[in-house]
Each structure stands twice: as C-alpha cells, then as structure tokens.
C-alpha cells in the first residue's frame, strides 16, 4: 500500500453486501465488523447495485496498483507485470459484476 492509498477518507474495505433483516429494506453495504456505509433500495437491480458498491474499496485499490505497475513499466514493460495488472483488474471486475471476465 502506498502513501496515496493511506490518505483516502472513506470507510476501509473490504465491504460486503448483506441481505437486510427486514424484507422491505434493501441490501446493506458494510465492512464486517462495522457500520452500514450504504443501503440499496429494493429494486430489481438491487443485488447488482449492492455488488458494485461493495466492490468500490477493492476497485480503488486495484486502480492504484495497476497505475503503479503501468507507470513503472511504461517502456519495455515486463510481461509478468502486465499479466499481474490484468489479473488484478479481472478480479475486481468479477467482484463488481458477479461475472467472470
């Protein structure tokens, strides 16, 4: 983790989408343990919205990592570094969408 990542002011991740105890409420997004950071309205796309919001801290970390990898490998990039960056991006896309990339 670099200094730039430590300066963020959001609730630290990972966050998880949790079914509400009340069936009329939407999914809760929160770290475990921790307080609710968001709640999705109970609409047809609620589960997808909750997954995307819950993935936000990991997406931010992935973006920082990939940017660092790419900035250090801009010229004559090592294949292993690019493969590592691609894997990080694929993992966070899967987390956000629920689908394998």
Buried (B, 14 or more C-beta within 10 A) or exposed (E): EEEEEEEEEEBEBEBBBBEBEEEEEBBBBBBEEEEEBBBBEEEEEBBBBBBBBBBBBBBBBBBBBBEBBEEEBEEEEEEEBBEBBEEBBEBBBBBBEEEEE
